[in-house]
Amino acid sequence: MTDIQLLLCVLMSAAVVAAVGFLRGASQRVHYSERRAFWRNVAPVLTLSGLGIAVAALVLQGWVADGFLWAAAALALLGSAASYWVDLDPQRVLAWRRVSR
């Protein structure tokens, strides 16, 4: 593993941990009866971060080129930014879902 691969993996790990922390904190500020709907609505954010981890695992296994590690890091950072946006106002996710139905 090269230094840049290690740096990108550490960056991705920190971004995913931050995303989970942001979403967990946001879910605790939502009323308990709406938590299931909250987690259902933020599932794409977690899927985005999980996709980044999956791509990184494929790179580290040697199945795809090292250039995909940059894309994996970008996906993880995008998921972390989205979870921070949700953490600013968790009710926004629930209100957006009510309006879109």
All heavy atoms as an XYZ file, in Angstrom:
771
protein
N       0.846     -1.167      0.000
C       0.000      0.000      0.000
C       0.893      1.231      0.000
O       1.794      1.355      0.821
C      -0.894     -0.020      1.249
C      -1.753      1.204      1.365
S      -2.819      1.221      2.817
C      -4.106      0.132      2.305
N       0.621      2.119     -0.921
C       1.414      3.347     -1.005
C       0.897      4.364      0.003
O      -0.167      4.199      0.602
C       1.338      3.942     -2.424
O      -0.012      4.319     -2.684
C       1.812      2.946     -3.467
N       1.655      5.445      0.149
C       1.277      6.479      1.101
C      -0.030      7.159      0.708
O      -0.857      7.452      1.570
C       2.376      7.535      1.207
C       3.618      7.012      1.905
O       3.510      5.965      2.573
O       4.680      7.650      1.779
N      -0.226      7.400     -0.584
C      -1.450      8.069     -1.023
C      -2.673      7.163     -0.820
O      -3.750      7.639     -0.458
C      -1.344      8.561     -2.485
C      -2.477      9.521     -2.838
C      -1.348      7.422     -3.460
C      -2.362     10.843     -2.188
N      -2.490      5.864     -1.014
C      -3.584      4.936     -0.753
C      -3.946      4.931      0.729
O      -5.123      4.935      1.090
C      -3.225      3.521     -1.203
C      -3.200      3.339     -2.691
C      -2.746      1.947     -3.076
O      -2.034      1.273     -2.331
N      -3.161      1.505     -4.259
N      -2.942      4.943      1.574
C      -3.182      4.974      3.014
C      -3.889      6.267      3.406
O      -4.856      6.250      4.182
C      -1.864      4.837      3.773
C      -1.967      4.909      5.296
C      -2.779      3.734      5.818
C      -0.591      4.936      5.914
N      -3.442      7.391      2.866
C      -4.064      8.676      3.174
C      -5.528      8.705      2.740
O      -6.406      9.154      3.495
C      -3.290      9.810      2.497
C      -3.867     11.212      2.699
C      -3.707     11.632      4.144
C      -3.192     12.181      1.767
N      -5.807      8.218      1.549
C      -7.189      8.204      1.073
C      -8.063      7.258      1.886
O      -9.229      7.553      2.154
C      -7.234      7.843     -0.412
C      -6.714      8.918     -1.368
C      -6.669      8.386     -2.786
C      -7.557     10.158     -1.295
N      -7.512      6.136      2.302
C      -8.283      5.197      3.133
C      -8.579      5.785      4.507
O      -9.687      5.632      5.034
C      -7.548      3.874      3.267
S      -7.564      2.914      1.747
N      -7.616      6.465      5.085
C      -7.838      7.124      6.380
C      -8.871      8.236      6.231
O      -9.764      8.389      7.075
C      -6.506      7.653      6.954
C      -6.737      8.584      8.133
C      -5.616      6.500      7.354
N      -8.779      8.999      5.156
C      -9.745     10.062      4.893
C     -11.151      9.492      4.731
O     -12.118     10.025      5.289
C      -9.332     10.836      3.633
C     -10.212     11.993      3.224
C     -10.061     13.131      4.210
C      -9.840     12.449      1.830
N     -11.265      8.399      3.999
C     -12.574      7.767      3.814
C     -13.109      7.221      5.121
O     -14.301      7.364      5.419
C     -12.475      6.625      2.808
C     -12.473      7.087      1.406
S     -12.454      5.754      0.216
C     -12.526      4.295      1.158
N     -12.270      6.619      5.902
C     -12.721      6.068      7.185
C     -13.223      7.168      8.104
O     -14.269      7.020      8.749
C     -11.582      5.314      7.867
O     -11.141      4.264      7.059
N     -12.499      8.266      8.153
C     -12.923      9.395      8.985
C     -14.241      9.976      8.482
O     -15.119     10.337      9.283
C     -11.842     10.467      9.005
N     -14.406     10.054      7.170
C     -15.644     10.591      6.606
C     -16.831      9.696      6.915
O     -17.922     10.177      7.248
C     -15.496     10.771      5.092
N     -16.643      8.394      6.843
C     -17.748      7.467      7.126
C     -18.099      7.488      8.608
O     -19.281      7.495      8.975
C     -17.392      6.048      6.641
C     -18.392      5.031      7.135
C     -17.312      6.020      5.126
N     -17.097      7.529      9.472
C     -17.363      7.603     10.911
C     -18.093      8.896     11.245
O     -19.045      8.906     12.039
C     -16.048      7.464     11.712
C     -16.240      7.834     13.161
C     -15.507      6.058     11.584
N     -17.678      9.998     10.622
C     -18.350     11.279     10.849
C     -19.784     11.233     10.348
O     -20.699     11.751     11.005
C     -17.583     12.401     10.165
N     -20.013     10.617      9.194
C     -21.363     10.524      8.643
C     -22.282      9.750      9.576
O     -23.415     10.169      9.850
C     -21.329      9.865      7.266
N     -21.800      8.639     10.080
C     -22.610      7.835     11.005
C     -22.871      8.621     12.289
O     -23.987      8.613     12.821
C     -21.927      6.484     11.285
C     -22.607      5.748     12.416
C     -21.901      5.640     10.027
N     -21.871      9.319     12.780
C     -22.046     10.129     13.989
C     -23.046     11.257     13.788
O     -23.890     11.510     14.660
N     -22.955     11.942     12.650
C     -23.905     13.016     12.357
C     -25.329     12.484     12.281
O     -26.258     13.060     12.847
C     -23.564     13.707     11.042
C     -22.362     14.604     11.092
C     -21.505     14.670     10.002
C     -22.089     15.384     12.190
C     -20.394     15.493     10.034
C     -20.985     16.208     12.225
C     -20.133     16.272     11.144
N     -25.512     11.373     11.574
C     -26.861     10.829     11.408
C     -27.404     10.267     12.725
O     -28.599     10.389     13.004
C     -26.874      9.764     10.325
C     -26.659     10.286      8.911
C     -26.619      9.140      7.924
C     -27.718     11.289      8.531
N     -26.552      9.686     13.537
C     -27.006      9.177     14.832
C     -27.440     10.331     15.731
O     -28.469     10.253     16.400
C     -25.897      8.381     15.501
C     -26.335      7.757     16.794
C     -25.223      6.886     17.379
N     -25.634      6.301     18.625
C     -25.473      6.875     19.815
N     -24.905      8.062     19.886
N     -25.870      6.284     20.904
N     -26.668     11.401     15.745
C     -27.032     12.571     16.542
C     -28.318     13.214     16.048
O     -29.153     13.661     16.839
N     -28.480     13.260     14.740
C     -29.692     13.845     14.169
C     -30.910     12.987     14.486
O     -31.993     13.510     14.764
C     -29.543     14.009     12.663
N     -30.747     11.668     14.475
C     -31.892     10.791     14.754
C     -32.339     10.907     16.202
O     -33.509     10.705     16.501
C     -31.564      9.340     14.411
O     -30.699      8.785     15.373
N     -31.425     11.240     17.088
C     -31.802     11.399     18.491
C     -32.588     12.686     18.733
O     -33.271     12.803     19.742
C     -30.563     11.347     19.377
C     -29.944      9.973     19.416
C     -28.683      9.921     20.248
O     -28.137     10.944     20.628
N     -28.215      8.713     20.524
N     -32.478     13.639     17.807
C     -33.233     14.877     17.945
C     -34.599     14.810     17.275
O     -35.358     15.766     17.320
C     -32.423     16.044     17.373
C     -31.198     16.336     18.182
C     -30.610     17.689     17.868
N     -30.500     18.004     16.464
C     -29.417     17.799     15.728
N     -28.363     17.237     16.256
N     -29.388     18.149     14.470
N     -34.896     13.686     16.645
C     -36.193     13.477     16.008
C     -37.091     12.753     17.007
O     -36.626     11.930     17.796
C     -36.020     12.631     14.719
C     -37.341     12.254     14.110
C     -35.177     13.385     13.714
N     -38.369     13.051     16.954
C     -39.316     12.386     17.849
C     -39.257     10.879     17.622
O     -39.098     10.412     16.495
C     -40.732     12.905     17.596
C     -41.706     12.502     18.641
N     -42.473     11.373     18.524
C     -42.011     13.071     19.823
C     -43.229     11.262     19.607
N     -42.977     12.291     20.413
N     -39.397     10.114     18.702
C     -39.202      8.669     18.614
C     -40.168      7.991     17.648
O     -39.848      6.968     17.059
C     -39.280      8.009     19.994
C     -40.658      7.989     20.601
C     -41.520      6.929     20.372
C     -41.093      9.036     21.401
C     -42.782      6.912     20.924
C     -42.354      9.029     21.945
C     -43.194      7.972     21.713
O     -44.439      7.961     22.249
N     -41.348      8.546     17.448
C     -42.298      7.908     16.528
C     -41.925      8.136     15.061
O     -42.424      7.436     14.187
C     -43.710      8.439     16.782
O     -43.767      9.822     16.502
N     -41.044      9.098     14.787
C     -40.640      9.395     13.406
C     -39.253      8.875     13.071
O     -38.765      9.101     11.969
C     -40.687     10.904     13.170
C     -42.073     11.483     13.277
C     -42.074     12.977     13.079
O     -41.078     13.637     13.448
O     -43.072     13.486     12.566
N     -38.609      8.170     13.978
C     -37.245      7.708     13.728
C     -37.169      6.687     12.599
O     -36.229      6.693     11.813
C     -36.637      7.125     14.997
C     -36.226      8.203     15.941
C     -35.400      7.720     17.066
N     -35.140      8.848     17.958
C     -34.986      8.732     19.245
N     -35.017      7.546     19.807
N     -34.771      9.798     19.979
N     -38.142      5.827     12.488
C     -38.121      4.837     11.407
C     -38.179      5.533     10.050
O     -37.431      5.204      9.130
C     -39.276      3.867     11.549
C     -39.291      2.837     10.433
C     -40.349      1.827     10.648
N     -39.919      0.998     11.775
C     -40.534     -0.074     12.191
N     -41.623     -0.462     11.585
N     -40.084     -0.774     13.204
N     -39.056      6.532      9.923
C     -39.153      7.291      8.672
C     -37.866      8.073      8.414
O     -37.420      8.183      7.269
C     -40.346      8.236      8.717
N     -37.254      8.590      9.483
C     -35.996      9.317      9.324
C     -34.924      8.412      8.739
O     -34.258      8.774      7.773
C     -35.541      9.873     10.684
C     -34.189     10.511     10.647
C     -34.040     11.798     10.196
C     -33.056      9.823     11.048
C     -32.789     12.401     10.151
C     -31.812     10.398     11.011
C     -31.682     11.698     10.562
N     -34.750      7.221      9.311
C     -33.712      6.314      8.819
C     -34.019      5.828      7.411
O     -33.108      5.596      6.617
C     -33.512      5.141      9.773
C     -32.737      5.551     10.981
C     -33.208      5.690     12.241
C     -31.345      5.912     11.032
N     -32.200      6.104     13.076
C     -31.049      6.245     12.364
C     -30.331      5.975     10.085
C     -29.776      6.637     12.765
C     -29.075      6.366     10.492
C     -28.805      6.695     11.816
N     -35.290      5.677      7.096
C     -35.660      5.271      5.738
C     -35.312      6.375      4.735
O     -34.891      6.097      3.610
C     -37.161      4.972      5.688
C     -37.572      4.202      4.474
C     -39.034      3.805      4.494
N     -39.488      3.327      5.799
C     -40.543      3.845      6.445
N     -41.243      4.811      5.928
N     -40.893      3.367      7.621
N     -35.464      7.620      5.147
C     -35.197      8.740      4.244
C     -33.710      9.020      4.072
O     -33.305      9.570      3.044
C     -35.900      9.997      4.737
C     -37.398      9.876      4.656
O     -37.927      9.007      3.977
N     -38.092     10.737      5.370
N     -32.893      8.706      5.067
C     -31.455      8.952      4.943
C     -30.688      7.714      4.491
O     -29.459      7.737      4.428
C     -30.846      9.519      6.243
C     -31.449     10.848      6.590
C     -30.936      8.543      7.380
N     -31.386      6.663      4.159
C     -30.720      5.440      3.675
C     -29.859      5.690      2.435
O     -28.778      5.098      2.326
C     -31.744      4.349      3.410
N     -30.271      6.559      1.491
C     -29.389      6.811      0.346
C     -28.044      7.424      0.736
O     -27.026      7.160      0.090
C     -30.193      7.776     -0.526
C     -31.611      7.522     -0.165
C     -31.589      7.162      1.286
N     -28.016      8.209      1.792
C     -26.758      8.793      2.251
C     -25.822      7.696      2.748
O     -24.630      7.675      2.419
C     -27.016      9.834      3.368
C     -25.719     10.324      3.966
C     -27.828     11.000      2.826
N     -26.368      6.774      3.514
C     -25.548      5.660      3.993
C     -25.139      4.741      2.846
O     -24.033      4.199      2.850
C     -26.312      4.877      5.060
C     -26.576      5.641      6.361
C     -27.460      4.813      7.278
C     -25.273      5.998      7.032
N     -26.009      4.581      1.871
C     -25.677      3.768      0.702
C     -24.530      4.389     -0.076
O     -23.643      3.679     -0.563
C     -26.916      3.611     -0.193
O     -27.971      3.047      0.575
C     -26.626      2.741     -1.392
N     -24.535      5.710     -0.183
C     -23.464      6.417     -0.879
C     -22.118      6.189     -0.197
O     -21.125      5.882     -0.851
C     -23.796      7.912     -0.936
C     -22.928      8.804     -1.779
C     -23.088      8.437     -3.254
C     -23.292     10.246     -1.547
N     -22.104      6.301      1.131
C     -20.863      6.053      1.863
C     -20.443      4.589      1.765
O     -19.265      4.279      1.632
C     -21.039      6.438      3.329
O     -21.261      7.819      3.448
N     -21.405      3.693      1.826
C     -21.101      2.271      1.686
C     -20.551      1.932      0.313
O     -19.675      1.071      0.176
N     -21.057      2.598     -0.707
C     -20.542      2.392     -2.055
C     -19.086      2.833     -2.149
O     -18.271      2.170     -2.793
C     -21.405      3.150     -3.064
C     -21.052      2.988     -4.532
C     -21.227      1.537     -4.958
C     -21.910      3.903     -5.375
N     -18.765      3.940     -1.480
C     -17.368      4.384     -1.447
C     -16.455      3.362     -0.799
O     -15.364      3.078     -1.283
N     -16.912      2.764      0.285
C     -16.118      1.741      0.964
C     -15.967      0.503      0.083
O     -14.896     -0.107      0.027
C     -16.756      1.384      2.320
C     -16.608      2.555      3.275
C     -16.140      0.143      2.913
C     -17.318      2.366      4.584
N     -17.034      0.130     -0.620
C     -16.967     -1.042     -1.499
C     -15.968     -0.826     -2.631
O     -15.188     -1.731     -2.960
C     -18.349     -1.354     -2.065
N     -15.979      0.365     -3.213
C     -15.029      0.668     -4.291
C     -13.603      0.647     -3.752
O     -12.687      0.128     -4.393
C     -15.370      2.010     -4.958
C     -14.267      2.453     -5.903
C     -16.685      1.923     -5.701
N     -13.415      1.197     -2.554
C     -12.077      1.185     -1.949
C     -11.604     -0.244     -1.693
O     -10.435     -0.564     -1.889
C     -12.083      1.984     -0.658
N     -12.510     -1.098     -1.253
C     -12.134     -2.491     -1.017
C     -11.730     -3.173     -2.321
O     -10.779     -3.952     -2.345
C     -13.293     -3.238     -0.363
N     -12.439     -2.866     -3.405
C     -12.076     -3.444     -4.700
C     -10.706     -2.962     -5.156
O      -9.931     -3.726     -5.735
C     -13.130     -3.099     -5.750
C     -14.488     -3.776     -5.589
C     -15.466     -3.251     -6.637
C     -14.359     -5.271     -5.686
N     -10.396     -1.703     -4.904
C      -9.083     -1.163     -5.283
C      -7.996     -1.853     -4.474
O      -6.965     -2.273     -5.022
C      -9.044      0.368     -5.065
C      -7.628      0.893     -5.182
C      -9.944      1.068     -6.065
N      -8.212     -1.975     -3.171
C      -7.178     -2.564     -2.322
C      -7.005     -4.059     -2.581
O      -5.938     -4.610     -2.313
C      -7.489     -2.298     -0.855
C      -7.439     -0.818     -0.470
C      -7.825     -0.623      0.982
C      -6.071     -0.223     -0.743
N      -8.029     -4.717     -3.119
C      -7.894     -6.118     -3.504
C      -7.147     -6.261     -4.829
O      -6.731     -7.354     -5.182
C      -9.284     -6.755     -3.658
C     -10.040     -6.885     -2.367
C      -9.468     -7.971     -1.484
O      -8.929     -8.956     -1.947
N      -9.588     -7.769     -0.190
N      -7.030     -5.153     -5.561
C      -6.329     -5.189     -6.835
C      -7.222     -5.528     -8.013
O      -6.730     -5.841     -9.099
N      -8.539     -5.482     -7.828
C      -9.458     -5.834     -8.909
C      -9.704     -4.691     -9.873
O     -10.060     -4.919    -11.022
C     -10.790     -6.308     -8.341
C     -10.676     -7.601     -7.596
C      -9.598     -8.429     -7.543
C     -11.677     -8.210     -6.801
N      -9.863     -9.511     -6.763
C     -11.135     -9.405     -6.290
C     -12.963     -7.865     -6.464
C     -11.855    -10.249     -5.467
C     -13.670     -8.709     -5.637
C     -13.116     -9.891     -5.158
N      -9.571     -3.447     -9.405
C      -9.735     -2.282    -10.282
C      -8.536     -1.367    -10.090
O      -7.750     -1.530     -9.156
C     -11.061     -1.517     -9.993
C     -12.262     -2.347    -10.371
C     -11.136     -1.072     -8.559
N      -8.406     -0.383    -10.959
C      -7.242      0.506    -10.956
C      -7.237      1.406     -9.717
O      -8.269      1.670     -9.103
C      -7.244      1.363    -12.212
N      -6.052      1.894     -9.386
C      -5.898      2.759     -8.214
C      -6.618      4.097     -8.367
O      -6.920      4.757     -7.381
C      -4.412      3.025     -7.939
C      -3.717      1.799     -7.375
O      -4.419      0.881     -6.928
O      -2.476      1.788     -7.380
N      -6.883      4.508     -9.580
C      -7.589      5.766     -9.804
C      -8.990      5.772     -9.226
O      -9.534      6.828     -8.902
N      -9.579      4.594     -9.063
C     -10.918      4.516     -8.486
C     -10.918      4.852     -6.999
O     -11.971      5.129     -6.426
C     -11.513      3.123     -8.704
C     -12.003      2.894    -10.099
C     -11.257      2.147    -10.990
C     -13.204      3.429    -10.514
C     -11.701      1.935    -12.270
C     -13.659      3.214    -11.793
C     -12.904      2.470    -12.685
N      -9.756      4.819     -6.368
C      -9.682      5.168     -4.952
C     -10.035      6.637     -4.739
O     -10.627      7.002     -3.726
C      -8.291      4.848     -4.401
C      -8.140      4.802     -2.893
C      -9.120      3.797     -2.300
C      -6.732      4.419     -2.511
N      -9.690      7.482     -5.704
C     -10.077      8.898     -5.619
C     -11.598      9.033     -5.691
O     -12.196      9.829     -4.963
C      -9.425      9.704     -6.735
C      -7.957      9.880     -6.541
C      -6.969      9.137     -7.101
C      -7.325     10.835     -5.701
N      -5.748      9.581     -6.671
C      -5.943     10.633     -5.822
C      -7.786     11.850     -4.878
C      -5.015     11.404     -5.125
C      -6.866     12.618     -4.194
C      -5.498     12.399     -4.315
N     -12.226      8.255     -6.546
C     -13.690      8.285     -6.645
C     -14.335      7.767     -5.366
O     -15.349      8.301     -4.907
C     -14.148      7.462     -7.841
N     -13.740      6.743     -4.776
C     -14.266      6.206     -3.527
C     -14.173      7.242     -2.408
O     -15.111      7.402     -1.619
C     -13.503      4.946     -3.136
N     -13.055      7.951     -2.347
C     -12.901      8.999     -1.334
C     -13.903     10.124     -1.572
O     -14.471     10.672     -0.620
C     -11.476      9.543     -1.354
N     -14.135     10.458     -2.832
C     -15.120     11.506     -3.141
C     -16.521     11.077     -2.728
O     -17.291     11.885     -2.191
C     -15.077     11.826     -4.630
N     -16.876      9.812     -2.953
C     -18.185      9.317     -2.536
C     -18.341      9.364     -1.018
O     -19.390      9.753     -0.506
C     -18.397      7.884     -3.032
C     -18.681      7.707     -4.517
C     -18.709      6.225     -4.856
C     -20.001      8.352     -4.876
N     -17.314      8.968     -0.299
C     -17.377      8.989      1.160
C     -17.491     10.422      1.682
O     -18.262     10.695      2.605
C     -16.158      8.299      1.752
N     -16.744     11.340      1.094
C     -16.833     12.737      1.518
C     -18.179     13.350      1.158
O     -18.722     14.154      1.925
C     -15.689     13.549      0.907
C     -14.307     13.251      1.485
C     -13.237     13.991      0.702
C     -14.256     13.614      2.951
N     -18.732     12.974      0.033
C     -20.057     13.464     -0.350
C     -21.117     12.950      0.618
O     -22.018     13.693      1.024
C     -20.376     13.033     -1.779
C     -21.639     13.590     -2.395
C     -21.562     15.102     -2.511
C     -21.857     12.978     -3.757
N     -21.005     11.693      1.012
C     -21.926     11.135      2.005
C     -21.797     11.822      3.354
O     -22.792     12.084      4.030
N     -20.579     12.168      3.739
C     -20.369     12.870      4.997
C     -20.934     14.288      4.944
O     -21.540     14.756      5.913
C     -18.879     12.913      5.322
O     -18.647     13.576      6.528
N     -20.755     14.963      3.822
C     -21.315     16.310      3.674
C     -22.841     16.279      3.704
O     -23.478     17.138      4.313
C     -20.817     16.944      2.383
N     -23.427     15.281      3.067
C     -24.887     15.149      3.081
C     -25.397     14.861      4.482
O     -26.435     15.395      4.898
C     -25.323     14.054      2.111
N     -24.680     14.045      5.235
C     -25.116     13.751      6.600
C     -24.962     14.981      7.499
O     -25.764     15.192      8.401
C     -24.358     12.564      7.166
O     -23.000     12.878      7.309
N     -23.955     15.805      7.245
C     -23.820     17.062      7.995
C     -24.989     17.989      7.682
O     -25.534     18.634      8.567
C     -22.493     17.738      7.665
C     -22.330     19.071      8.350
C     -22.086     19.135      9.719
C     -22.422     20.258      7.640
C     -21.950     20.350     10.355
C     -22.291     21.476      8.272
C     -22.047     21.520      9.625
O     -21.922     22.727     10.257
N     -25.392     18.037      6.418
C     -26.532     18.857      6.016
C     -27.807     18.368      6.713
O     -28.624     19.170      7.155
C     -26.691     18.809      4.495
C     -27.809     19.636      3.988
C     -27.817     20.986      3.813
C     -29.087     19.168      3.560
N     -29.021     21.372      3.316
C     -29.832     20.287      3.145
C     -29.670     17.909      3.490
C     -31.122     20.181      2.667
C     -30.957     17.806      3.012
C     -31.668     18.934      2.612
N     -27.967     17.074      6.827
C     -29.124     16.514      7.532
C     -29.030     16.839      9.023
O     -30.035     17.154      9.662
C     -29.205     14.987      7.318
C     -30.202     14.349      8.262
C     -29.567     14.683      5.884
N     -27.823     16.802      9.584
C     -27.634     17.065     11.003
C     -27.983     18.504     11.367
O     -28.380     18.768     12.498
C     -26.201     16.752     11.402
C     -25.980     16.818     12.899
O     -26.861     16.335     13.646
O     -24.943     17.337     13.328
N     -27.856     19.424     10.428
C     -28.198     20.814     10.722
C     -29.672     20.970     11.065
O     -30.027     21.756     11.949
C     -27.834     21.712      9.535
C     -26.343     21.870      9.269
C     -26.133     22.698      8.013
C     -25.642     22.505     10.448
N     -30.545     20.245     10.380
C     -31.984     20.293     10.663
C     -32.599     18.950     10.291
O     -33.001     18.750      9.142
C     -32.651     21.428      9.886
C     -34.111     21.577     10.233
O     -34.557     21.028     11.250
O     -34.821     22.266      9.471
N     -32.692     18.018     11.240
C     -33.213     16.685     10.916
C     -34.668     16.689     10.464
O     -35.083     15.826      9.703
C     -33.066     15.907     12.218
C     -32.194     16.704     13.094
C     -32.226     18.099     12.616
N     -35.431     17.668     10.905
C     -36.841     17.735     10.510
C     -36.996     18.034      9.020
O     -38.014     17.729      8.426
C     -37.573     18.800     11.334
C     -37.696     18.445     12.791
C     -38.565     17.225     13.013
O     -39.500     16.956     12.273
N     -38.251     16.470     14.046
N     -35.976     18.624      8.428
C     -36.014     18.945      7.003
C     -36.193     17.683      6.156
O     -36.911     17.690      5.167
C     -34.709     19.665      6.640
C     -34.535     19.971      5.208
C     -33.246     20.683      4.903
N     -32.299     20.745      6.002
C     -31.365     21.664      6.111
N     -31.232     22.587      5.212
N     -30.531     21.656      7.123
N     -35.572     16.600      6.567
C     -35.685     15.343      5.823
C     -37.107     14.814      5.897
O     -37.672     14.372      4.899
C     -34.689     14.299      6.366
C     -34.883     12.962      5.700
C     -33.283     14.785      6.187
N     -37.696     14.875      7.075
C     -39.061     14.387      7.244
C     -40.057     15.286      6.534
O     -41.011     14.807      5.923
C     -39.389     14.278      8.734
C     -38.538     13.273      9.491
C     -38.780     13.392     10.977
C     -38.797     11.878      9.010
N     -39.858     16.596      6.595
C     -40.765     17.532      5.921
C     -40.667     17.375      4.409
O     -41.676     17.427      3.704
C     -40.456     18.956      6.334
N     -39.466     17.177      3.895
C     -39.296     17.001      2.436
C     -40.013     15.766      1.967
O     -40.645     15.743      0.922
C     -37.810     16.914      2.117
C     -37.528     16.598      0.702
C     -37.630     17.436     -0.357
C     -37.116     15.337      0.177
N     -37.299     16.793     -1.503
C     -36.996     15.497     -1.225
C     -36.859     14.092      0.730
C     -36.605     14.454     -2.047
C     -36.472     13.067     -0.101
C     -36.354     13.257     -1.464
N     -39.993     14.720      2.773
C     -40.642     13.479      2.391
C     -42.163     13.623      2.431
O     -42.869     13.062      1.612
C     -40.181     12.365      3.331
C     -40.545     11.001      2.885
C     -39.977     10.729      1.534
N     -39.487      9.389      1.491
C     -38.953      8.852      0.431
N     -38.835      9.543     -0.656
N     -38.514      7.631      0.450
N     -42.683     14.383      3.395
C     -44.130     14.611      3.476
C     -44.647     15.370      2.272
O     -45.708     15.092      1.768
C     -44.462     15.378      4.757
C     -44.393     14.549      5.979
C     -44.842     15.352      7.197
N     -44.228     14.788      8.373
C     -43.417     15.426      9.191
N     -43.144     16.697      8.974
N     -42.889     14.824     10.217
N     -43.876     16.354      1.814
C     -44.295     17.180      0.683
C     -44.227     16.393     -0.617
O     -45.075     16.531     -1.489
C     -43.402     18.445      0.586
C     -43.662     19.188     -0.702
C     -43.656     19.330      1.792
N     -43.227     15.518     -0.753
C     -43.032     14.802     -2.025
C     -44.019     13.675     -2.233
O     -44.100     13.130     -3.318
C     -41.604     14.261     -2.102
O     -41.399     13.262     -1.139
N     -44.762     13.297     -1.245
C     -45.743     12.205     -1.405
C     -46.945     12.649     -2.127
O     -47.555     13.471     -2.347
C     -46.144     11.644     -0.061
C     -45.062     10.767      0.504
C     -45.555     10.126      1.762
N     -44.419      9.474      2.385
C     -44.507      8.827      3.494
N     -45.628      8.725      4.134
N     -43.456      8.249      4.008
